[in-house]
Amino acid sequence: MVTSERVLKWAMRLYPPLLFQRIWVVRFDKGYKGVEVKIKKSFLNKNYNKSIFGGTLFAAADPFYPILFHQLLTRKGYKLKVWSKSSTIEYLKPGLTDLHFKITLSDADIAEAENILNTVGKYTAHHPIDIYNKNGEVCVSVMNEVYLRNLDFIDPNL
């Protein structure tokens, strides 16, 4: 479903798995080339050690690259299946304060995905996300593997 950046921002803010973990979409960039996300520390997502629960951090990082690719490429006329295929996460520092991250798709990322979708039909790539505390220190590093499938692709070799 193609929707405006503003509508999707509010839909994601109110989506219960994100809302109850205090994951807040600050904004989507125009044309879905990026997103800014905050993770508010709260009694709902605090672990035994008084830092933000690792599952909250993983949930915050998981959906955004697939959403950006889906919205951006669907607007260009692609019919796609999109999801996070895999992720790895490194907890570098405890999340003792609110956290935030911003991810951006470069023109090169978009062009590469389009080229592969048009020639192979399936695009898989790893995309990084670093999550920062209030002091600008990286607390979490995530590598998200995104899978896109062009549903209109017909293999010319068949």
Secondary structure as UniProt FT lines:
FT   HELIX           5..14
FT   HELIX           16..19
FT   TURN            20..22
FT   STRAND          23..28
FT   HELIX           30..32
FT   STRAND          34..39
FT   TURN            43..45
FT   TURN            48..49
FT   HELIX           54..61
FT   HELIX           64..75
FT   TURN            76..77
FT   STRAND          80..91
FT   STRAND          99..104
FT   HELIX           107..119
FT   STRAND          122..132
FT   TURN            134..135
FT   STRAND          138..150
FT   TURN            151..152
FT   TURN            156..157
//
